[in-house]
Amino acid sequence: MTTPRVIRLKELERVIQLVPFFRNPSVRLEQYATPSTLAARLLWLAETVYSDIYSRSVLDLGAGTGRLGIGAAYMGAHLSVLVEIDVEALSLAREAARRLGLSNVGFVLADARLPPFRPGSFDTVVENPPFGVHRRGADIEFLRSAALVGCTVYTIHKKTTLRYVVNRAREYGCSDIEVIYEDRICIPHLFQFHKKRVHCVDIVVLRLDCRGVCGER
């Protein structure tokens, strides 16, 4: 492939902002849109520091409306596959990719906890999993799937769960686990049970080397 063109962080953020939010977010699925600033910074670091996006096969696990996966496609992923269980969310992602003129995006309607792929199918997995607030352990279920199908994993978790997540990632065969940055997600009032107008959570973004399932690639 040709040499990747330089994409500025702000350009990437503006593109990701074009990917819509959920129309009818689900409490059970803990659906909220990944902030464009967070998605852009994760992808930008993944490419500019680690060369994990351009020309790579990328999986957006539990993609929602596809902010991470579509951002990866825009950055020149060979193929960016979005896996999502919500039909409406996947439809919004498909429409966003069409409007942006991206032909390197695939869409799979499936449960992220049971991804229909062989071990090591993707060079890179990106995910913003549910934090397990309404279904305890959901974050670890996503982590397990990501570690199985991806050689390198970028995943977002609550800072308070960092030690536990790292230990579980090691159990799944991942090594060289690195916190690439810390941030804060502020979730607006979406559901009736929300008591605050905005609820903020300290998060960490991890990069996991899970090449054990990939062999010599």
C-alpha positions, 0 to 999 in steps of 0.5 A: 500500500502507499505511504499513509497520509498525515491525519491531524488529530483535530481532523480525525475528531471532526470526522468522528463527530459526524458519526451519530449518537444512539437514537434509543440508547439501551440501559441493558447494553449500557449504550452511550456514544464514545466521545469524539475526543476520546475515540480520536485520541485512542486511534491517533495514538494507536497509529502514530505511536504504534502503527496499529491502524493503517493497512491493518485489519481492525475490529471494533468490538461492540461498535455501537454506532461505529465511532472507533471503527469508522475512525479506523477506516478513515485512517486507512485500515485495510478493513475495519469490521464493526460488530454490534448486537443492536440492529438500529445502531449498526444501521446508523454506522452503515449510513455514516460510513456511506456518507463518508465514502468509506468502502473499507468497512464491514458490518456484522450483527453479532454478540461481542461476547461471542464474536464469529471469528477465529482466534487471531483473526484481526491485527488490531481490536478497538473497543469501548466496552460496557463498564459492567454497571448494569450487567456485572462482568460485561467489561471482562466478557468483552476483554476476553473476546478481544484478547481471543480474536485480536493480536493487539487490543485497545480497550477502555475501562474505569480507572478503579478496575485497572488492576483487576482488568490487567490481571484478567488480561494476563490470564487471557494470554496478553502481555506488555500491557500499557496504559497509553493515557488516562481521561474522564468520560462525562455521560449526560442524563440519558436514563430515568435512573440518572440522578445528575445532569452529567456523570463523570467517570475516570477511565484508562485506555490500555494497549494489550499485546495479545500476539500469543493467539496470532503466531508469527505474523 
